[in-house]
């Protein structure tokens, strides 16, 4: 009986982390009518679970759900554009931030992120549900990847595949250290300075709590990024609206 409990608890925790990462990712999509329904449904489903929560996270997610329900849909869309759209106050893409650690530049960092995705069967630019318009380093994409890793770890634990579980943990460790955990602080700083509405402020707190608890659990010291990169092209370092259809590039001069 004790052996069963010892095995099942990590499995439940992995499943809960996967679900929370997924719900957080959805919260950082443009809040169109369809996406708003998905956000509320995922947050509501999460709150129906009473086990497997990292410390303090359940209450943070409940506050997110309450703030989302209380938000005016039109105001939320306008705030999303102000915070994360063209001329964003707090860009949702990793390569909008950098320092000496990022000496190889944007292309190399995007290639590294894509390498993580492809190793686990994720093809950037595919998957539907507006993902096709998001760059590899968009916060929602990185959160969904962490959701996938935790789901795969849970499956491996359930099947007793110790080697596979270790592979997913190693990938999560590296991805948090080199990517998601690296730009969390500077992004939070940018968001706080922009005075976000309650929903996005609470969503950021919940995400930070989860990522930090994961880094503590995996004993990670992230490769901290400390600066915002200002692209010379207007909006060049900002996110792409998930509802927009990419246009054809202009013909060469």
Backbone bond lengths (Angstrom), bond angles and torsions (degrees), N, CA, C in turn:
res aa  C-N    CA-C-N  psi(-1)  N-CA   C-N-CA  omega(-1)  CA-C   N-CA-C  phi
1 X - - - 1.467 - - 1.520 110.70 -
2 X 1.310 117.57 -45.06 1.462 120.98 178.90 1.514 111.73 -64.42
3 X 1.358 115.26 -37.86 1.464 118.22 178.16 1.523 110.23 -61.28
4 X 1.346 115.83 -40.50 1.470 119.42 -179.90 1.522 110.59 -61.76
5 X 1.330 116.93 -42.65 1.453 120.46 -179.71 1.516 111.10 -65.24
6 X 1.326 116.31 -40.43 1.461 119.79 -178.79 1.520 111.29 -63.04
7 X 1.336 117.44 -34.80 1.456 121.34 -179.37 1.524 110.97 -79.81
8 X 1.341 116.87 -40.67 1.453 119.89 -172.55 1.520 112.97 -72.51
9 X 1.331 118.71 -32.05 1.450 119.49 -176.79 1.524 112.37 -62.30
10 X 1.349 120.47 -48.12 1.465 119.02 174.62 1.522 112.83 -59.38
11 X 1.336 116.93 -34.50 1.459 120.21 178.80 1.526 110.53 -65.04
12 X 1.337 116.68 -46.32 1.463 120.49 179.17 1.519 110.61 -62.55
13 X 1.324 117.14 -41.05 1.461 121.17 179.63 1.525 110.67 -63.99
14 X 1.324 117.12 -40.74 1.467 120.43 178.51 1.520 110.84 -63.53
15 X 1.327 116.66 -43.28 1.467 120.33 178.10 1.523 111.29 -63.46
16 X 1.327 117.09 -40.74 1.461 119.68 179.85 1.521 110.83 -66.43
17 X 1.333 117.53 -43.64 1.469 119.75 177.83 1.524 110.50 -61.21
18 X 1.329 117.05 -40.60 1.467 120.32 178.97 1.523 110.54 -60.09
19 X 1.325 117.31 -44.21 1.458 121.25 -178.63 1.522 111.73 -67.21
20 X 1.330 117.25 -39.81 1.464 120.19 -179.15 1.521 110.68 -69.63
21 X 1.326 117.20 -43.63 1.467 120.23 177.27 1.531 110.09 -57.79
22 X 1.320 116.13 -40.99 1.469 120.02 -178.64 1.527 110.97 -66.14
23 X 1.319 117.29 -43.90 1.457 120.85 178.93 1.521 111.62 -65.16
24 X 1.324 116.93 -39.77 1.463 120.71 177.25 1.527 110.44 -63.18
25 X 1.310 116.21 -41.52 1.466 119.73 178.68 1.513 110.95 -59.24
26 X 1.323 116.60 -44.44 1.463 119.96 179.99 1.523 110.73 -62.05
27 X 1.317 117.62 -33.35 1.455 120.86 179.36 1.505 114.39 -64.30
28 X 1.331 116.93 -19.69 1.462 120.73 -179.23 1.529 112.83 -101.53
29 X 1.342 116.82 13.66 1.450 120.71 167.44 1.529 108.71 -85.83
30 X 1.318 116.04 157.10 1.457 120.14 175.92 1.529 108.78 -58.49
31 X 1.347 118.53 126.61 1.473 121.00 -170.66 1.524 114.33 -80.52
32 X 1.316 116.55 61.21 1.457 121.57 173.81 1.527 109.10 -67.91
33 X 1.319 117.08 174.95 1.459 120.25 -178.83 1.512 113.25 -56.25
34 X 1.334 116.71 -47.45 1.463 120.84 -179.39 1.515 111.56 -64.04
35 X 1.332 116.07 -43.70 1.465 120.01 -178.44 1.527 110.73 -68.35
36 X 1.334 117.02 -36.34 1.464 119.33 178.53 1.529 110.88 -59.16
37 X 1.328 116.43 -41.09 1.467 120.14 177.69 1.524 110.25 -61.54
38 X 1.336 116.81 -42.78 1.462 121.05 -179.20 1.524 111.06 -66.30
39 X 1.328 117.34 -41.15 1.461 120.38 179.56 1.525 110.66 -60.75
40 X 1.325 116.14 -50.65 1.464 119.28 -178.16 1.521 111.50 -63.76
41 X 1.331 117.27 -38.92 1.464 120.07 -179.32 1.518 111.36 -65.67
42 X 1.335 116.70 -44.63 1.466 119.42 -178.91 1.517 111.69 -66.64
43 X 1.336 117.28 -41.23 1.461 119.74 178.05 1.530 110.67 -65.53
44 X 1.322 117.24 -40.38 1.468 121.27 179.13 1.524 110.55 -63.88
45 X 1.321 116.88 -44.62 1.465 120.88 178.83 1.523 111.01 -61.26
46 X 1.323 116.52 -40.19 1.466 120.47 179.01 1.517 111.24 -59.25
47 X 1.325 115.96 -44.73 1.457 120.04 -174.90 1.523 112.62 -70.32
48 X 1.326 117.09 -11.07 1.464 120.45 177.14 1.524 111.45 -79.05
49 X 1.333 117.09 -12.95 1.469 121.79 -179.13 1.522 109.57 -91.48
50 X 1.323 117.06 140.83 1.458 120.07 -177.15 1.522 113.03 -119.58
51 X 1.333 117.55 13.22 1.465 119.17 -179.09 1.519 110.52 -139.83
52 X 1.319 115.35 159.16 1.458 121.34 174.84 1.508 115.37 82.00
53 X 1.340 117.98 11.17 1.461 120.27 -177.78 1.526 111.16 -82.57
54 X 1.343 118.53 130.55 1.466 119.71 167.62 1.523 109.46 -59.29
55 X 1.300 117.47 151.87 1.458 122.84 -173.71 1.530 113.00 -52.22
56 X 1.333 115.96 125.75 1.452 121.82 174.07 1.515 115.56 79.52
57 X 1.321 117.96 -7.32 1.457 120.04 -172.55 1.531 112.91 -77.10
58 X 1.323 117.19 -32.72 1.461 120.06 -178.76 1.526 110.92 -60.02
59 X 1.327 116.88 -43.70 1.462 119.74 -179.28 1.522 111.41 -66.86
60 X 1.339 117.17 -35.77 1.458 120.73 177.82 1.525 111.46 -65.52
61 X 1.320 116.84 -40.62 1.457 120.42 179.50 1.531 111.02 -70.23
62 X 1.324 117.11 -33.28 1.460 119.86 176.25 1.528 110.49 -64.26
63 X 1.328 116.61 -40.82 1.463 120.94 177.54 1.527 109.88 -63.41
64 X 1.336 116.86 -38.66 1.473 120.67 176.65 1.524 110.66 -59.76
65 X 1.320 116.35 -46.15 1.461 120.47 -179.22 1.527 110.91 -62.20
66 X 1.326 116.57 -44.67 1.467 120.50 179.57 1.522 111.07 -62.27
67 X 1.341 116.46 -45.06 1.467 120.28 -179.57 1.520 110.91 -64.48
68 X 1.335 116.81 -36.81 1.463 120.33 179.51 1.526 110.49 -66.00
69 X 1.320 116.99 -44.87 1.459 120.50 179.82 1.528 111.76 -63.13
70 X 1.330 115.93 -32.39 1.462 120.50 -177.57 1.527 113.24 -83.15
71 X 1.323 117.19 -13.56 1.463 120.57 -175.55 1.523 111.36 -76.72
72 X 1.320 116.28 141.17 1.458 121.28 172.79 1.526 108.58 -74.56
73 X 1.344 119.32 125.56 1.467 121.42 -175.68 1.529 113.78 -54.90
74 X 1.320 117.28 -43.18 1.467 119.71 -179.42 1.526 111.35 -66.97
75 X 1.322 115.95 -39.81 1.469 119.29 177.91 1.521 110.42 -64.35
76 X 1.339 116.30 -38.67 1.464 119.96 -178.45 1.529 110.85 -65.52
77 X 1.322 116.96 -40.90 1.464 120.23 177.28 1.525 110.75 -63.21
78 X 1.333 116.43 -43.66 1.462 120.15 179.70 1.520 111.35 -63.76
79 X 1.325 116.49 -39.90 1.461 120.22 179.34 1.524 111.33 -69.01
80 X 1.312 116.63 -35.26 1.471 119.68 177.22 1.526 110.02 -60.58
81 X 1.324 116.50 -45.36 1.462 120.79 179.32 1.525 110.37 -64.29
82 X 1.328 116.74 -43.20 1.467 119.90 -179.62 1.529 111.44 -62.15
83 X 1.312 115.77 -43.13 1.465 119.93 -175.60 1.524 112.81 -80.12
84 X 1.351 116.34 -41.42 1.458 120.33 -166.97 1.526 114.77 -122.34
85 X 1.312 118.35 -7.72 1.455 120.62 -177.09 1.512 112.62 -85.70
86 X 1.342 118.72 -159.03 1.469 121.64 176.55 1.526 109.66 -54.21
87 X 1.333 116.17 138.73 1.472 122.19 -174.92 1.520 110.71 61.12
88 X 1.326 116.60 37.46 1.460 123.06 -175.36 1.520 112.44 -58.77
89 X 1.326 114.88 143.46 1.455 121.16 172.31 1.530 111.03 -75.98
90 X 1.330 115.71 -34.35 1.464 121.32 -178.75 1.525 108.56 -140.87
91 X 1.332 117.89 80.71 1.471 121.03 -176.34 1.527 112.35 -52.11
92 X 1.322 114.90 143.16 1.461 121.01 -179.08 1.517 112.98 -93.07
93 X 1.335 117.64 15.90 1.455 120.10 179.80 1.529 110.30 -116.24
94 X 1.318 115.02 135.81 1.463 121.64 -174.55 1.513 112.88 -59.42
95 X 1.343 117.20 -40.66 1.462 119.46 -175.06 1.521 113.08 -76.28
96 X 1.342 117.76 4.82 1.465 120.58 169.40 1.522 110.50 -78.73
97 X 1.346 116.21 -5.35 1.457 121.91 -177.92 1.526 108.94 -127.00
98 X 1.329 116.31 151.98 1.454 118.02 -179.95 1.508 112.82 -178.42
99 X 1.326 115.42 168.18 1.462 123.25 174.31 1.521 107.71 -160.99
100 X 1.319 116.89 -157.10 1.470 120.50 -175.31 1.527 112.61 -60.19
101 X 1.333 116.30 -27.76 1.462 120.03 178.91 1.525 111.39 -62.84
102 X 1.330 117.57 -27.70 1.452 122.04 -175.89 1.527 111.64 -98.65
103 X 1.322 116.64 47.92 1.456 121.32 -174.91 1.523 113.06 -65.06
104 X 1.325 117.92 -27.80 1.459 120.38 -174.26 1.532 112.82 -80.94
105 X 1.320 117.70 -9.08 1.448 120.28 173.69 1.513 114.87 90.51
106 X 1.344 113.68 177.73 1.459 121.79 -173.07 1.522 113.07 -62.17
107 X 1.329 117.67 -45.47 1.463 120.36 -176.29 1.524 111.33 -60.16
108 X 1.329 116.39 -42.42 1.461 120.31 -179.46 1.521 111.29 -65.59
109 X 1.331 116.05 -39.53 1.459 119.44 -179.65 1.523 111.62 -68.98
110 X 1.334 117.08 -39.96 1.455 119.98 176.22 1.526 110.99 -63.58
111 X 1.323 115.93 -39.27 1.463 120.33 178.35 1.525 111.02 -63.63
112 X 1.331 116.26 -38.89 1.458 120.19 179.48 1.522 110.50 -65.86
113 X 1.329 116.87 -43.76 1.463 120.91 178.27 1.528 110.36 -62.25
114 X 1.328 116.68 -44.99 1.465 120.71 178.78 1.521 111.03 -60.00
115 X 1.333 116.52 -35.49 1.458 120.60 178.39 1.524 111.89 -61.02
116 X 1.323 116.61 -41.58 1.467 120.19 175.44 1.525 109.97 -59.82
117 X 1.344 116.19 -48.03 1.456 120.16 -176.60 1.529 111.19 -61.55
118 X 1.325 115.60 -48.41 1.463 119.83 -175.63 1.528 112.02 -64.64
119 X 1.332 116.61 -31.03 1.460 120.38 179.15 1.527 111.81 -63.62
120 X 1.333 116.39 -22.28 1.467 120.62 179.89 1.524 111.95 -115.83
121 X 1.335 116.00 22.11 1.450 120.72 173.36 1.503 115.83 78.36
122 X 1.336 117.29 14.59 1.460 120.86 178.22 1.519 108.71 -94.79
123 X 1.329 116.71 125.37 1.458 121.35 179.90 1.519 109.27 -106.91
124 X 1.337 117.50 105.65 1.471 119.89 179.73 1.523 111.29 -55.32
125 X 1.324 115.59 139.78 1.456 120.13 -179.63 1.508 113.32 90.23
126 X 1.355 116.60 0.62 1.451 120.26 178.71 1.527 109.41 -129.26
127 X 1.298 117.11 166.70 1.452 121.14 175.40 1.511 114.22 120.37
128 X 1.321 118.09 -11.15 1.457 119.60 177.90 1.514 112.66 71.16
129 X 1.356 115.49 -166.91 1.461 121.94 -179.69 1.519 111.92 50.18
130 X 1.339 116.23 40.22 1.460 124.02 175.59 1.538 113.66 75.90
131 X 1.328 117.92 -2.93 1.461 119.02 -179.27 1.524 111.73 -66.04
132 X 1.342 115.79 -26.18 1.456 119.01 -175.02 1.517 112.26 -63.66
133 X 1.336 118.56 -18.57 1.451 120.21 -178.81 1.526 112.66 -100.15
134 X 1.334 117.40 5.51 1.457 120.62 -178.84 1.529 110.73 -100.18
135 X 1.337 117.19 137.72 1.457 119.79 175.24 1.531 110.91 -70.83
136 X 1.326 115.58 162.17 1.458 120.53 -177.13 1.517 113.08 -57.17
137 X 1.334 115.98 -34.40 1.461 119.61 -173.49 1.522 113.24 -95.93
138 X 1.332 118.21 14.79 1.455 121.44 175.17 1.528 108.99 -66.95
139 X 1.317 115.93 142.33 1.460 120.80 -177.21 1.526 111.63 -55.80
140 X 1.321 117.89 -41.02 1.459 120.54 179.99 1.526 111.28 -62.23
141 X 1.327 117.39 -39.42 1.462 120.95 178.12 1.529 111.06 -64.63
142 X 1.330 116.56 -42.60 1.466 120.05 -178.82 1.525 110.85 -67.45
143 X 1.324 117.20 -37.18 1.464 120.53 176.98 1.530 110.93 -67.73
144 X 1.324 116.90 -40.25 1.466 119.53 178.02 1.527 111.07 -65.55
145 X 1.325 116.90 -34.19 1.460 119.16 177.53 1.524 110.34 -65.75
146 X 1.335 117.46 -40.87 1.459 120.08 176.72 1.528 110.69 -64.63
147 X 1.325 116.92 -34.66 1.462 120.00 175.22 1.523 110.57 -61.70
148 X 1.326 115.43 -44.79 1.468 120.24 179.01 1.520 111.58 -60.96
149 X 1.323 117.24 -44.87 1.467 120.31 -179.29 1.524 111.15 -61.31
150 X 1.320 116.71 -41.75 1.461 119.06 179.45 1.523 111.89 -68.77
151 X 1.324 116.99 -36.45 1.462 119.95 176.34 1.527 111.17 -64.77
152 X 1.331 115.89 -40.93 1.466 119.85 178.35 1.526 111.12 -66.98
153 X 1.325 116.37 -36.70 1.463 119.27 177.12 1.532 110.32 -64.62
154 X 1.335 116.31 -41.57 1.464 119.99 178.45 1.528 111.13 -61.25
155 X 1.327 116.72 -42.79 1.465 120.07 178.51 1.526 110.82 -62.17
156 X 1.330 115.79 -43.22 1.467 119.74 -179.86 1.528 110.85 -63.69
157 X 1.327 117.32 -40.80 1.464 120.40 178.49 1.530 110.80 -64.79
158 X 1.325 115.61 -39.74 1.469 119.92 -179.98 1.514 111.29 -63.42
159 X 1.331 116.09 -38.78 1.470 120.82 -177.38 1.525 112.61 -87.44
160 X 1.324 117.18 -6.16 1.457 120.15 -177.90 1.513 113.72 75.96
161 X 1.342 116.60 25.20 1.459 121.44 179.95 1.532 108.80 -90.81
162 X 1.302 116.00 84.89 1.467 120.59 -173.78 1.526 112.69 -64.44
163 X 1.316 116.95 -39.12 1.460 119.78 -178.91 1.529 110.72 -66.16
164 X 1.332 116.60 -43.09 1.467 120.26 179.32 1.530 111.07 -64.58
165 X 1.328 116.32 -38.56 1.464 119.71 178.23 1.528 110.35 -63.22
166 X 1.319 116.17 -39.47 1.463 119.95 179.69 1.523 111.40 -67.69
167 X 1.323 116.85 -36.48 1.471 120.40 178.00 1.521 110.69 -62.11
168 X 1.327 117.17 -43.95 1.461 119.62 -179.71 1.527 111.25 -67.75
169 X 1.324 117.75 -37.43 1.470 120.52 177.33 1.518 110.99 -65.08
170 X 1.333 116.56 -40.22 1.465 120.15 177.89 1.527 110.69 -62.54
171 X 1.333 116.05 -42.59 1.465 119.73 179.22 1.524 110.85 -64.15
172 X 1.337 116.71 -42.68 1.464 120.38 178.35 1.522 110.75 -62.38
173 X 1.322 116.48 -40.32 1.465 121.05 179.13 1.523 110.94 -60.78
174 X 1.316 116.35 -48.85 1.463 120.38 -178.47 1.525 111.59 -67.15
175 X 1.342 116.59 -40.31 1.462 119.67 -177.52 1.525 110.97 -67.16
176 X 1.324 116.85 -40.72 1.461 119.98 177.51 1.524 111.13 -67.45
177 X 1.316 117.10 -41.14 1.470 120.59 -177.87 1.525 111.65 -67.86
178 X 1.328 117.18 -41.65 1.460 120.58 -171.97 1.525 113.75 -97.06
179 X 1.330 117.28 -17.36 1.470 119.22 -174.34 1.524 111.98 -131.48
180 X 1.318 119.53 -89.37 1.462 121.03 -170.35 1.527 113.05 -54.68
181 X 1.320 117.51 -45.24 1.456 119.98 -179.63 1.511 113.66 -73.72
182 X 1.331 116.77 -17.99 1.468 120.80 -175.11 1.520 112.79 -75.99
183 X 1.326 118.17 -35.65 1.469 120.40 -175.92 1.524 113.47 -106.67
184 X 1.332 116.57 9.42 1.455 120.99 -177.78 1.533 111.83 -63.10
185 X 1.322 117.47 -45.77 1.465 121.07 -175.76 1.526 112.12 -65.16
186 X 1.333 116.94 -48.19 1.463 119.58 -177.35 1.525 110.35 -67.15
187 X 1.332 118.14 -34.97 1.465 120.05 177.11 1.522 110.64 -66.35
188 X 1.330 116.88 -43.67 1.459 120.28 178.03 1.521 111.54 -61.06
189 X 1.313 116.11 -37.96 1.465 120.19 178.24 1.522 110.83 -62.38
190 X 1.333 115.81 -45.78 1.462 120.85 179.15 1.535 110.74 -62.91
191 X 1.315 116.65 -41.95 1.459 120.35 -178.57 1.523 110.72 -66.10
192 X 1.309 117.40 -45.80 1.468 121.03 -179.31 1.520 111.28 -59.44
193 X 1.324 116.85 -42.38 1.462 121.11 -179.88 1.523 111.89 -65.51
194 X 1.330 117.05 -22.12 1.467 121.35 -179.09 1.523 112.60 -86.92
195 X 1.326 118.09 0.03 1.470 122.37 178.14 1.533 111.08 53.19
196 X 1.326 117.88 66.97 1.471 120.93 -175.98 1.522 111.99 -72.39
197 X 1.335 117.71 158.88 1.471 120.74 173.61 1.526 109.76 -67.01
198 X 1.323 115.98 167.23 1.462 120.70 -172.52 1.522 113.20 -56.00
199 X 1.327 117.14 -43.44 1.467 117.91 -176.04 1.514 111.56 -59.73
200 X 1.331 118.38 -49.21 1.459 119.60 -177.32 1.529 111.98 -71.56
201 X 1.321 117.10 -30.24 1.463 119.41 175.35 1.528 110.40 -65.11
202 X 1.340 116.86 -45.47 1.460 120.39 179.66 1.526 111.56 -70.27
203 X 1.331 117.15 -36.21 1.456 120.29 177.69 1.523 110.39 -61.89
204 X 1.331 116.69 -41.24 1.460 121.08 178.46 1.527 110.96 -64.42
205 X 1.325 116.99 -40.49 1.468 119.85 179.18 1.523 111.28 -64.35
206 X 1.335 116.20 -42.12 1.460 119.78 179.48 1.523 110.84 -64.71
207 X 1.337 116.54 -44.02 1.457 119.77 178.93 1.521 111.04 -62.24
208 X 1.329 116.70 -44.00 1.461 120.72 180.00 1.521 110.92 -61.83
209 X 1.334 116.65 -41.46 1.457 120.66 179.03 1.523 111.27 -61.25
210 X 1.333 116.62 -44.55 1.460 120.29 -179.21 1.520 111.54 -66.32
211 X 1.336 116.99 -47.50 1.466 119.95 -178.32 1.518 110.51 -63.73
212 X 1.317 117.70 -42.51 1.458 120.41 -179.77 1.525 111.51 -65.87
213 X 1.330 117.20 -38.65 1.468 119.50 177.80 1.524 110.75 -65.96
214 X 1.342 116.17 -36.10 1.463 119.41 176.74 1.522 111.06 -66.86
215 X 1.324 117.31 -40.45 1.464 119.58 179.86 1.517 111.09 -67.62
216 X 1.326 117.62 -34.23 1.465 120.20 175.38 1.529 110.22 -68.62
217 X 1.325 116.04 -42.97 1.463 120.77 -179.81 1.520 111.83 -60.70
218 X 1.325 115.91 -40.06 1.467 121.30 -177.39 1.525 112.46 -94.51
219 X 1.328 117.05 3.52 1.471 123.63 178.31 1.531 111.39 55.83
220 X 1.327 114.05 55.63 1.457 121.38 -176.29 1.522 111.20 -103.58
221 X 1.315 115.93 134.99 1.451 123.17 167.70 1.527 106.56 -108.70
222 X 1.334 118.63 102.98 1.466 120.10 -175.19 1.518 112.70 -67.83
223 X 1.330 114.72 154.69 1.468 121.45 175.97 1.527 107.43 -85.31
224 X 1.315 115.20 85.53 1.453 122.54 -168.12 1.526 113.14 -60.57
225 X 1.330 115.21 132.88 1.466 123.46 171.80 1.523 107.18 -98.81
226 X 1.313 117.18 133.35 1.459 119.99 -171.04 1.518 115.40 -115.52
227 X 1.342 118.76 -6.53 1.458 119.58 -171.28 1.517 111.92 -131.26
228 X 1.314 114.85 156.26 1.459 123.22 172.17 1.526 108.04 -94.27
229 X 1.318 116.97 133.75 1.456 121.76 175.92 1.520 108.06 -92.82
230 X 1.309 117.28 129.20 1.452 121.43 177.94 1.511 108.57 -100.88
231 X 1.335 115.69 113.34 1.461 121.05 179.63 1.526 109.55 -75.58
232 X 1.311 117.06 138.72 1.457 120.89 179.51 1.522 112.17 -68.23
233 X 1.328 116.93 -25.73 1.451 120.86 176.70 1.522 108.39 -86.11
234 X 1.314 117.70 134.25 1.459 121.41 -179.28 1.527 109.14 -59.47
235 X 1.334 114.91 123.81 1.458 119.16 179.55 1.511 112.97 75.73
236 X 1.337 118.74 5.70 1.443 119.81 -175.06 1.509 114.19 -69.08
237 X 1.343 116.26 -21.44 1.456 118.30 178.48 1.523 111.25 -108.42
238 X 1.338 116.60 20.69 1.453 119.56 -177.16 1.528 111.07 -106.67
239 X 1.341 114.24 170.91 1.454 119.83 -179.11 1.528 110.73 -75.86
240 X 1.321 114.55 164.91 1.457 121.80 175.06 1.515 107.88 -101.25
241 X 1.313 117.96 132.86 1.460 121.04 178.55 1.528 109.53 -59.60
242 X 1.342 118.50 122.32 1.457 120.79 -176.76 1.512 114.26 -61.16
243 X 1.342 117.78 -18.55 1.450 119.96 -178.68 1.525 112.12 -90.23
244 X 1.319 116.44 -9.39 1.457 120.02 -176.01 1.517 111.02 -80.87
245 X 1.299 116.72 145.08 1.459 121.80 175.34 1.519 107.92 -97.04
246 X 1.363 118.19 119.40 1.458 119.68 -178.30 1.514 111.28 -56.75
247 X 1.314 116.06 135.30 1.465 120.89 178.54 1.507 110.17 -90.24
248 X 1.319 115.67 162.22 1.463 119.84 177.72 1.523 109.11 -68.10
249 X 1.356 117.73 144.59 1.449 119.93 178.98 1.525 110.30 -66.80
250 X 1.337 117.21 149.93 1.460 119.73 178.72 1.519 110.50 -65.59
251 X 1.329 117.99 151.28 1.459 120.64 179.27 1.513 110.57 -66.51
252 X 1.341 118.72 149.85 1.454 121.19 179.20 1.518 110.80 -65.00
253 X 1.333 115.48 148.31 1.475 119.70 178.12 1.524 110.45 -71.14
